[in-house]
């Protein structure tokens, strides 16, 4: 008999390896940064890198807290 396939809901947190943000999360944050800057073109790489850095820091802090409370 086949096992039922568990589907993830759209509301669940994205599955990332060791707290790494998904490309979709980075893209969303990079767009937010772009809008916050007034929508000036030509800074897409910087926006992406800033978004990635912010999310890594956020996920790293969250991951550290989870490890600390689980111990």
Secondary structure, 3 states (H helix, E strand, C coil): CCCCCCCCCCCCCCCCHHHCCCHHHHHHHHHHHHHHCCCCCCCHHHHHHHHHHHHHHHHHHHHHHHHHHHC
